[in-house]
Structures are given as C-alpha cells and as structure tokens.
C-alpha cells in the first residue's frame, strides 16, 4: 500500500507528524504526487507542529495557533535560513582582509521582503546555531557571531524606535529597560527575556498585594489595621508596602554609581538578581510595581547633583493627574532610607513645578549619566582605555543615539570612535548625514578612511608569492617575544595571518613599533608578520612584528590551548588541524605557497 492510499488522519497524525520527518521531507513528498501535495499542503496543524519542532524558541501566540498561516510561515522561515547560509558563504570574500561585515548584510537578512514575522527570529536562531556549533568552519563561525551581534543590534534598535514612537501613556519603562539590557548583552548567546522580567515584577506585585490584606503585617509595621478611608491613605499604604518589600524583605540596595559595575547600571536582570543597582533602575522597578497595583506615578528628573553628575529622581503622585495645587501633590524618593513614602512637595522644593519626565528623557538621562561616569573613570579613549573598552564605549554611544537621534554631539563622538577603531564607518557616515553634518570635517575623515579600507580589500585579492627572505608561513602558531608593554606579557602565543617582505605600516594593524623603534630591530632588513595575539581586555588584536621576535613553540598544542580552543582567527582560518591553523579560501588564494612551508616547519 502506498502513502497516498492511507486515510488522511493516519497519514497526518501517525506518520508525517513524527519528529524524524523533517520540513524538507514534507516538501519532497508534496511534489511526488497531486494527492500528497493536497493533503500535506492543506494540513495547517501539521505545518504548525513542524514549525514549533524546528524553531522551539519562537513563541506561538494563542491567537495564532488556529490561524491558517503555518505553511506560509514555514516557507518564509526556510527562505530566511537559506538566506543566512548564502550570506555566510559569500561574506568572507567580500570583507577580507578587514573581516568587518557591514550592517547592510544584517539589514538584508531581517528587513525588506524578509522583514515580516517570523523572519527576524528565524534568522537570529540560525545564526546562534552556527555561531555555537563546535565543528563549524571557524571563518563561518566568526561571521555568524559577527552578524548575530549586528542582527540583534538592528532588532533592538527597531524595537526601541517603536517604543519611543508610542503615545506617552502607552510607553513601558520596563520594556525600555529590558531592551537596554539586551543591547549590552549582544555578544552573549543568552539575553534578558522580557517575560522573565515581567514575572519577577509580577511576583513582587503579588507579595505587596497579599500584604495589603494582612492585618498582622500591618500592625507589625505600624500601619493602621482599619481599611483606608480615602485614596490618599490607600495609596500611601500601598507605596509604603512596596518600599518595605523591596528594601527590607527582599533586600534591594541602592548604590552610588562609583561603586557599581556597568551591568548594575545598564542591566535590569543584574539588578533583579543581585538586588543592587542604581537609582534609575530601582525607580523603574518601583514605578512598574506601583502601576500594576493601580497607583499611577510620574518620574520627575529635577536637578543635577554637583558631586556625582547624576540627577535627582522622584516619583510624583496626586489624586488628579492634572493637579496643579502643590498641597495636593506628593513625592516618593525610592532610595530614601525611610518607609514613610509619600511626602508633600515642600520637602523637595527643587522639584516643584518640574514637568513629568517622558520615557525618552528617562532613558536619555540614564545614558548620559553612565557616559559621563565612564569618561571620568576611563579618561580619553585614545590614551589608555584599551581596545575592548573603546568598543564598549562606542556601543554605549550608539545606544544613546538611538534614544536621542538628534543629538549632534553624540553622533560626532560616535563617528570619532568609529574612525579611531576603524569600525562601522558606513554607519557613522549615515548618522552624520541624518543630523545634517555632511559638510563636517568628521564626515570627510570617515569617507576617506572608508575609501582606504576599500582599496585594502581590493589589494588583498592580489597573489603574494614568497621571497626567500620570508621564513614563516600563514597559519603557524608561534611564540611572540614582545617588548615589555602596557598590557602584554613578555612571551605569548600568537598565530600568523599574513606577512610582508619589509615593514609596511597599515591602518588595520596596530603595531608595537608605532611609538618607538625597539632596540635591535632593523625594520627594513627583515620580513614582518601580521599576527593575532590573545589579550584579556580586548580579545584578539592585530600586531605587525619583526621576524626576529617570533619563534616556533616547542609544544604547538599547548600554545594553541593558551590561545583558546575557541580561537576563530577573526575570520582567517577554517580549523586547527593539530599543527597549524588551516587558512580559509581567501588566505590560501592570497598566499598559495604557504601551505607547504607551514606543513614542512611543523612536520
């Protein structure tokens, strides 16, 4: 008996629904005969089941479960997966040797004709899968991670823009805080989940709700046991209980920004897990719990503190949202060490007459405070912060621009960082155009550097044949005997990614010889090698070093482990074969004679 002779119910429920039958198997069966095409094509439940099996991390909304959309959704999702694989196959050739995938590649994957759900979620899931697969080609894995970060940034940017475009009464501060947390977690495979945060808020809310009906707890805390006779008394009791639950029972602790890590200031997850955080995030949590309990509060940012650079925050409550009588307006200082929450406005004279802060202003102030503090702690990014911190600062400025897109000073600072780090120049140029700075000197510098990058990419297509003066080869794991520098050990493992017969200064490589000529190094008389060295503050960084500073390690396997077993060569290699890193197609094409030399030296 053939498949098309079986009853439809048996075929769909007991054969085709097996997890071993993949989406591609169904597509093949569909085109084997007209009967199977009709049965499979029209089974909405079967396609919904296959979608949830293939992409279990994408939630299916209740209202979507029975909509007849699942065949089309699966088809779009498969198209997105193929687009991800095609992009990863092509991007290395387009980006070598700078290995910086453009934002336009991420935009192509998640926007345009692929912009409808569930495309962005499927793209992100496929990139996460390829970025975390241990047996994946290292170049593919590197670009999967790189594109994953850019896809996440674009999705967060879009969500933040949508949030800011909503009417003020509909904007959720918690939603914004979660998106800001996710921005700083883009390099991590696990991100803050809005559902998890809302569950924590709901648990807090439920604890307060139970206590409002607990006469024992009210007596213990000196609250009146009788029910409040008016809305002020009820609001005061609820707000006092929120304060009590958060800061006494659960143990939340407001901390000065000087004693906080970046996570405690920008990550709502970190604050909820450690119970320590800045005034802004604790105020947002308090505000959200009060809103869930029916107490509408307004955030007021009213003056600058001279010592910390932070601005004072209060929550404002009144019986009537349009109230103008100062005697009927009350304030809550979330971080005050008191459980008597509602105080009249004369206790905070500087806040009197200040308008309620919009969500945009709240998040703008959040970004402004942390930016100023990092400037104070780290100093000039060009002096001593290190590449990793520079890039963190660039991402912070980029987030601030999303929240406040018309701030020209922020755009100029971001462009300056991109210029100094040789990163995301196209994005910097677009932002400069968006704020009308097309004639600014910074625009000219960015355009010129981008032009030089394009020349380098074109020049890297030419074949480099080995002269006799070049001893080592691409892909070799070496020991680099560095001069004592700010953040380098005396000797450390590295890997060669290219070479030149003589020293050639280039924009994309940092060099330890940029400040002074090391003793004993004759720059014009020996080969120089572009190497990658693992460095804790900033990951893998490029150096241009003389041949005499390199030597083959006695134990190549140990040197490889010291580099890191997950070392992806920043997009230069396919794998580590036990002796050397195998160059990818672009490196093999550029240095066609190096494979034999590398194998001979490591035999």
C-alpha positions in Angstrom: 0.0 0.0 0.0 1.4 3.4 -1.0 1.3 6.5 1.2 -1.4 8.2 -0.8 -3.7 5.3 -0.2 -3.7 5.6 3.5 -6.5 7.5 5.3 -5.6 11.2 5.7 -5.9 11.1 9.5 -3.5 8.1 9.8 -1.1 9.7 7.3 -1.0 13.1 9.1 -1.2 12.1 12.8 0.7 8.8 12.8 3.3 9.1 10.1 4.1 12.6 8.9 3.9 14.1 12.4 6.9 12.1 13.6 9.8 14.3 14.5 12.1 12.3 12.2 10.1 13.6 9.2 11.6 17.0 8.5 10.3 20.0 6.7 12.4 19.1 3.7 11.0 15.6 3.7 7.5 17.0 3.6 8.4 19.3 0.7 9.8 16.3 -1.3 6.7 14.3 -0.6 4.4 17.2 -1.7 5.9 17.2 -5.1 5.8 13.4 -5.6 2.1 13.3 -6.5 -1.0 15.5 -6.6 -2.8 13.7 -3.7 0.1 14.1 -1.3 0.5 17.7 -2.3 -3.1 18.4 -1.5 -3.1 16.5 1.8 0.2 18.0 3.1 -0.3 21.5 1.8 -3.7 21.9 3.4 -2.8 20.5 6.8 -2.4 23.6 8.9 -1.8 21.7 12.1 1.0 19.6 10.6 2.9 22.7 9.5 2.4 24.4 12.9 3.8 21.2 14.5 6.8 21.2 12.2 7.4 24.9 12.8 7.4 24.6 16.6 9.7 21.5 16.4 12.2 23.3 14.1 12.1 26.6 16.0 11.0 25.8 19.6 12.4 29.1 20.9 9.9 31.2 18.9 6.8 31.5 21.0 3.4 30.9 19.3 0.8 33.3 20.4 -2.6 31.8 21.4 -4.4 33.7 18.7 -2.1 32.3 16.1 -2.5 28.7 16.9 -5.5 28.1 14.7 -4.8 30.7 12.0 -4.3 29.1 8.6 -0.9 30.6 8.2 1.6 27.9 9.0 2.5 26.6 5.6 3.4 30.2 4.5 5.2 30.8 7.8 7.4 27.7 7.4 8.1 28.6 3.7 9.3 32.1 4.8 11.3 30.7 7.7 13.1 28.2 5.3 13.8 31.1 2.9 15.4 33.0 5.8 17.5 30.1 6.8 18.8 29.7 3.2 19.5 33.4 3.0 21.6 33.2 6.2 23.7 30.3 4.7 24.1 32.1 1.4 25.2 35.3 3.2 27.8 33.5 5.3 29.2 31.7 2.2 29.7 35.0 0.4 30.7 37.4 3.1 34.3 36.3 3.8 35.4 37.0 0.2 33.7 40.5 0.3 35.2 41.5 3.6 38.8 40.1 3.6 41.2 41.2 5.0 39.4 43.6 7.3 36.8 41.0 8.2 34.2 43.5 9.2 30.7 42.6 7.9 28.7 45.6 7.0 25.4 46.5 8.8 23.7 46.2 5.4 24.3 42.5 5.5 22.3 42.3 8.7 19.6 44.6 7.3 19.2 42.4 4.2 18.6 39.4 6.5 15.9 40.9 8.7 14.3 43.7 6.7 12.9 44.3 3.2 11.0 41.3 1.8 12.2 39.2 4.7 11.0 41.7 7.3 7.7 40.1 8.3 7.5 37.7 11.3 8.9 35.1 11.9 11.8 36.0 9.7 13.9 38.0 12.3 13.5 35.3 14.9 14.5 32.5 12.5 17.5 34.5 11.3 18.7 35.1 14.8 18.1 31.4 15.8 20.1 30.1 12.7 23.0 32.5 13.4 23.0 31.4 17.1 23.1 27.8 15.9 26.0 28.3 13.6 27.9 30.5 16.0 27.8 27.9 18.7 28.4 24.8 16.6 31.8 23.4 17.7 32.6 21.6 14.4 31.7 24.6 12.2 34.2 26.1 9.9 36.0 28.8 12.0 35.5 31.5 9.4 31.8 30.7 9.1 31.5 30.7 12.9 33.3 34.0 13.2 31.0 35.7 10.7 27.9 34.0 12.2 28.9 35.6 15.6 29.6 38.9 14.0 26.3 39.0 12.0 24.4 37.8 15.1 25.6 40.8 17.0 24.6 43.1 14.2 21.2 41.4 13.7 20.5 41.8 17.5 21.5 45.4 17.4 19.2 46.2 14.5 16.3 44.4 16.1 16.8 46.2 19.4 17.1 49.5 17.6 13.9 48.9 15.8 12.0 47.9 19.0 13.4 51.0 20.8 12.3 53.2 18.0 8.8 51.7 18.0 8.6 52.1 21.8 9.6 55.8 21.5 7.0 56.4 18.8 4.1 55.2 21.0 1.9 57.7 22.9 3.5 58.6 26.2 0.7 56.9 28.2 1.4 53.5 26.5 5.2 53.5 26.8 6.5 50.9 29.2 9.7 51.8 31.2 10.3 48.1 31.9 10.2 47.3 28.2 12.7 50.0 27.6 15.0 48.8 30.4 14.9 45.3 29.0 15.9 46.5 25.5 18.8 48.5 27.1 19.9 45.3 28.9 19.7 43.3 25.7 21.9 45.9 23.9 24.7 45.3 26.4 24.2 41.5 26.1 24.5 41.3 22.3 27.8 39.4 22.4 26.2 36.8 24.7 24.1 33.9 23.4 21.6 34.3 26.3 19.8 37.6 26.6 17.5 39.2 29.1 14.0 38.0 28.5 11.0 40.4 28.8 8.8 37.5 30.0 11.2 36.6 32.8 11.5 40.2 34.0 7.7 40.7 33.9 7.4 37.5 36.0 9.7 39.0 38.7 7.7 42.2 38.7 4.5 40.2 39.0 6.0 38.2 41.9 6.9 41.5 43.7 3.4 42.8 43.0 1.8 39.7 44.4 3.8 39.9 47.6 2.6 43.5 48.1 -1.0 42.6 47.2 -1.1 39.9 49.8 0.3 42.2 52.5 -2.3 44.9 51.9 -4.8 42.3 53.3 -2.6 41.2 56.2 -3.7 42.8 59.4 -0.9 41.2 61.3 1.8 42.6 59.0 0.1 46.0 59.1 0.2 46.1 62.9 3.8 44.9 63.0 4.8 47.7 60.6 2.7 50.3 62.4 0.1 50.6 59.6 -3.5 51.1 60.7 -5.4 47.9 60.8 -8.6 49.5 59.5 -9.0 50.0 55.8 -8.0 53.3 54.4 -10.9 55.8 54.3 -9.7 57.7 51.2 -7.5 57.2 48.2 -4.5 59.1 49.7 -4.4 56.8 52.7 -4.7 53.7 50.5 -2.1 54.9 48.0 0.3 55.7 50.9 -0.2 52.3 52.5 0.5 50.5 49.1 3.5 52.6 48.3 4.9 52.1 51.8 4.5 48.4 51.4 6.2 48.4 48.1 9.2 50.2 49.7 9.1 47.7 52.6 9.0 44.6 50.4 11.7 45.8 48.1 14.2 47.2 50.5 13.6 45.3 53.8 12.1 42.0 52.9 13.9 41.3 49.6 16.9 43.4 50.3 17.3 45.7 47.4 20.1 48.1 47.9 20.6 51.5 46.1 24.3 52.1 45.4 26.2 55.1 44.2 27.4 54.9 40.6 31.0 55.0 41.7 30.6 51.6 43.4 28.6 50.0 40.6 29.7 47.9 37.6 28.3 48.8 34.1 26.0 45.8 34.5 24.4 47.2 37.6 23.7 50.4 35.8 22.5 49.1 32.4 21.2 45.6 33.1 17.8 45.2 34.7 18.5 41.5 35.0 21.7 42.1 37.0 19.8 44.5 39.4 17.0 42.0 40.0 19.4 39.1 40.5 21.9 40.8 42.8 19.5 43.2 44.5 21.9 46.0 44.0 21.5 48.8 41.4 21.5 52.4 40.5 18.8 54.9 41.5 17.3 54.9 38.0 16.7 51.2 37.6 15.4 50.8 41.1 13.0 53.7 40.5 11.8 52.0 37.3 11.1 48.7 39.2 9.2 50.6 41.9 7.3 52.5 39.3 6.2 49.3 37.5 5.1 47.5 40.7 3.0 50.6 41.7 1.5 50.7 38.2 0.5 47.0 38.5 -1.2 47.8 41.8 -3.2 50.7 40.2 -1.1 53.6 41.6 0.0 55.8 38.6 3.2 57.6 39.3 5.3 60.1 37.2 9.0 60.2 37.2 10.5 63.7 37.8 14.1 64.4 37.0 14.7 67.8 38.6 18.2 68.9 39.3 21.8 67.9 38.9 24.0 66.8 41.8 27.3 68.6 41.9 29.3 65.6 43.3 28.2 62.6 41.2 26.9 64.1 37.9 23.6 62.2 38.5 20.3 64.0 38.5 17.9 63.5 41.4 14.8 61.3 40.7 11.5 61.4 42.4 8.2 59.7 41.7 5.2 62.0 41.8 1.6 61.1 42.8 -1.6 63.1 43.0 -5.2 62.3 43.2 -5.8 64.0 39.9 -3.1 63.6 37.1 -3.8 67.2 36.1 -3.4 68.5 39.6 -1.7 71.9 40.0 -2.3 72.6 43.7 1.1 72.0 45.4 -0.6 71.0 48.6 -2.3 68.0 46.8 0.9 66.7 45.1 3.1 64.2 46.8 6.6 62.7 46.1 8.2 59.3 46.6 12.0 59.1 47.0 12.6 55.4 46.2 16.1 55.3 47.5 15.5 57.2 50.7 16.1 55.1 53.8 12.5 55.5 55.1 9.3 53.6 54.8 7.2 56.7 55.0 6.9 57.1 51.3 4.5 59.9 50.3 5.9 63.3 51.3 4.5 66.7 50.3 6.2 68.8 47.7 7.7 71.3 50.3 10.1 68.5 51.2 11.6 68.8 47.7 11.5 72.4 46.7 13.7 71.9 43.7 11.2 69.5 42.2 8.3 71.9 42.5 7.0 73.0 39.0 9.1 70.4 37.2 7.3 68.6 34.4 6.9 64.8 34.4 9.8 63.2 32.5 8.9 61.3 29.3 10.3 57.8 28.8 12.7 59.2 26.2 14.0 61.7 28.8 14.3 58.9 31.4 16.4 56.7 29.2 18.4 59.7 27.8 19.3 60.6 31.4 20.3 57.0 32.1 22.7 57.0 29.1 24.0 60.5 29.9 24.9 59.6 33.5 26.8 56.4 32.6 28.6 58.1 29.7 29.8 60.9 31.9 30.9 58.5 34.6 32.9 56.3 32.2 34.6 59.4 30.8 35.6 60.3 34.3 36.8 56.8 35.2 38.4 55.8 31.9 39.6 59.1 30.6 40.3 59.7 26.9 39.6 56.6 24.9 42.7 57.2 22.8 45.0 57.3 25.7 44.9 54.2 27.9 41.5 52.5 27.9 42.3 49.6 25.6 40.5 48.4 22.5 37.9 46.4 24.4 36.8 49.4 26.5 36.9 51.7 23.4 34.5 49.4 21.7 32.2 49.1 24.7 32.1 52.9 24.8 31.3 53.0 21.1 28.4 50.7 21.6 27.2 52.8 24.6 27.3 56.0 22.5 25.4 54.2 19.7 22.6 53.2 22.1 22.4 56.8 23.3 22.0 57.9 19.7 19.1 55.5 19.2 17.4 57.0 22.2 18.2 60.6 21.3 18.7 60.6 17.5 19.1 64.3 17.0 22.0 64.8 19.4 24.8 66.0 17.1 27.5 65.9 19.7 26.7 62.2 20.3 26.9 61.5 16.6 30.2 63.2 16.3 31.6 61.3 19.3 30.4 58.0 17.8 32.0 58.9 14.4 35.2 59.8 16.1 35.3 56.4 17.9 34.5 54.5 14.7 37.3 56.4 13.0 39.8 55.6 15.7 38.8 51.9 15.9 38.3 51.5 12.1 34.9 50.0 12.8 31.4 50.7 11.3 32.4 53.6 9.2 29.3 53.2 7.0 27.1 53.5 10.0 29.0 56.6 11.2 28.6 58.2 7.7 24.8 57.5 7.7 24.4 59.0 11.1 26.4 62.1 10.2 24.1 62.6 7.2 21.0 62.1 9.3 21.8 65.1 11.5 22.9 67.3 8.6 26.7 67.1 9.2 27.5 66.1 5.6 29.9 69.1 5.3 31.6 68.5 8.6 35.3 67.6 8.8 34.5 64.3 10.5 32.5 63.3 7.5 35.4 63.8 5.2 37.7 61.8 7.5 35.2 58.9 7.7 34.7 58.8 3.9 38.5 58.9 3.3 39.2 56.1 5.7 36.3 54.0 4.2 37.9 54.6 0.8 41.2 53.4 2.1 39.5 50.3 3.5 38.0 49.5 0.1 41.4 49.9 -1.5 42.9 47.4 1.0 40.1 44.9 0.2 40.9 45.2 -3.5 44.6 45.0 -2.9 44.2 41.8 -0.8 43.0 39.9 -4.0 46.4 40.0 -5.5 48.6 36.9 -5.0 51.7 37.1 -2.8 54.5 34.8 -3.9 57.1 34.0 -1.2 60.6 35.6 -1.4 63.5 33.7 0.1 63.7 36.2 2.9 60.3 35.1 4.4 60.9 32.2 6.9 57.5 31.6 8.4 54.0 31.0 6.9 50.4 31.9 7.4 48.6 29.8 9.9 51.6 28.9 12.1 51.2 29.1 15.8 54.2 31.0 17.1 55.7 32.4 20.3 55.9 36.2 20.2 58.7 37.6 22.3 57.3 41.0 22.9 58.9 44.1 24.3 57.5 45.0 27.8 54.4 46.9 27.0 51.3 48.2 28.8 49.2 45.0 28.5 51.4 42.3 27.0 53.4 39.6 28.7 57.0 39.1 27.8 56.3 36.0 25.7 52.9 34.7 24.5 51.4 32.5 21.7 50.2 34.0 18.5 49.1 33.0 15.0 50.4 34.4 11.7 47.7 35.7 9.4 49.9 37.4 6.7 53.4 38.7 6.0 55.3 41.3 4.1 58.9 41.2 2.9 59.6 44.5 4.7 57.8 46.6 7.3 54.7 48.2 5.9 52.6 50.4 8.2 48.9 49.9 7.6 45.7 51.2 9.2 44.1 47.9 10.0 47.1 46.7 12.1 48.2 48.1 15.4 51.9 47.7 15.9 54.1 47.8 19.0 56.6 49.9 16.9 54.3 52.8 16.4 55.8 54.9 19.3 59.5 53.9 19.1 61.9 51.7 17.3 62.7 48.7 19.5 66.4 48.1 20.2 68.0 45.6 17.8 65.2 45.6 15.2 66.2 46.7 11.8 62.8 47.3 10.2 63.9 47.4 6.6 66.1 44.3 6.6 63.8 41.5 7.6 60.3 40.2 7.0 57.4 41.4 9.1 54.4 39.4 10.1 50.8 40.3 10.9 49.9 38.2 13.9 46.9 37.8 16.3 47.7 37.8 20.0 45.2 37.0 22.7 44.7 39.8 25.1 42.3 39.8 28.0 41.0 43.4 27.9 40.3 43.5 24.2 40.2 39.9 22.7 42.4 39.1 19.8 44.3 42.1 18.4 46.5 42.5 15.4 50.2 43.4 15.6 52.8 43.9 13.0 56.0 42.4 14.3 59.6 41.6 13.1 60.6 38.1 12.2 63.3 38.0 14.9 60.5 38.4 17.6 58.9 35.1 16.6 59.9 31.5 17.1 58.1 28.1 16.8 57.0 26.9 20.2 58.2 23.5 21.5 54.7 22.4 22.2 52.3 23.7 19.4 49.3 22.0 21.0 49.9 23.8 24.3 50.4 27.1 22.6 47.1 26.6 20.8 45.3 25.9 24.1 46.8 29.0 25.5 45.4 31.0 22.6 42.0 29.5 23.4 40.4 26.4 21.9 37.6 28.6 20.6 40.0 30.9 18.8 38.4 31.7 15.4 41.2 33.6 13.9 38.9 36.7 13.4 37.7 35.1 10.2 41.0 33.9 8.7 41.0 30.2 9.3 38.9 27.1 8.8 40.1 24.9 11.6 43.1 23.9 13.8 44.5 20.6 12.5 46.8 19.8 15.4 49.8 21.5 13.9 48.6 24.8 12.5 45.5 26.8 11.6 44.3 25.9 8.1 43.9 29.1 6.1 40.4 29.8 4.6 39.9 30.2 0.9 40.8 33.9 0.8 44.1 33.3 2.6 45.0 30.3 0.5 44.3 32.3 -2.7 46.5 35.2 -1.5 49.4 33.1 -0.1 49.3 29.9 -2.3 52.8 28.7 -1.4 52.4 29.0 2.4 50.7 25.7 3.0 53.7 23.6 2.0 56.1 25.7 4.1 53.8 25.6 7.2 53.5 21.8 6.9 57.3 21.4 6.5 58.0 23.6 9.5 55.6 21.7 11.8 56.4 18.1 10.5 
